[in-house]
Structures are given as C-alpha cells and as structure tokens.
Amino acid sequence: MKSNVSFFVIGVICNAFGQSVLNVVMTSVIVGESSQHEHGESLGVLSSVSSAATILAPLLAGWLFQYHQ
C-alpha cells in the first residue's frame, strides 16, 4: 500500500511540473506563430482546448481503466 501512495505522489509531482512547463511553452509558441492581431483569438482557442482536455481526460481515463483492466 505504501508503494502505491509513493508512486501516486511521484506521478502527481511529475505531472504538475510537466503541465507547468508545457503551458508556458505552448503559450509562447502560439503567440510566436500568430500575428499581433490574432493573439487574443489564438490564446482563446488554446484556453478552450485546454479546458476541454481537462474535462474529457478523466472521463477517458476512467473508461479505459474500467473496461481495459
């Protein structure tokens, strides 16, 4: 049981670090690739996609865990 908790904590720490780095890099790339007049629209789309992924990822993970165990 203790190894499961340790594995979970290490995974959460890695995920938090990875997400923070990825968010900065994605925002930088989006701003760099879009024109000055499209920055707001591009960042809005990025925010929408990130929000949709935040909603859908746990649902997909739960389905995969339940039916493909």
Secondary structure, 3 states (H helix, E strand, C coil): CHHHHHHHHHHHHHHHHHHHHHHHHHHHHHHHHCCHHHHHHHHHHHHHHHHHHHHHHHHHHHHHHHHCC
